[in-house]
Amino acid sequence: MKVITANRLLNGDVVWLGKDDAWVERITLARTFDGKEEVAEGLAIGQKAEADQKVVGVYDMDVTVEDGVILPVRLRERIRATGPTTHPQFGKQAQAVSA
């Protein structure tokens, strides 16, 4: 299972391709893709968004779903999903606490 990720060109935020081809800031809202054809479809949507200068650095990443929650497989992707490893009061960790 995979999700499509990139960085928003306007501000550099990590984003994931969500429902209705919208770019979302939380991996929990990402759309999952199974199989080569679905992943290729998602990458094509991402590449179009990159051509339209909405995002940059589009790629697919492996995820698992545990108790209905999307979790990145690789440590690098876990860090991208949760925010910086220093000063958590400024990253996505702070947003989660204030929400």
Summary of the structure (lengths in Angstrom):
residues: 99
radius of gyration: 13.2
end to end distance: 28.1
largest distance: 39.5
contacts: 276
relative contact order: 0.19
helix: 41%
strand: 32%
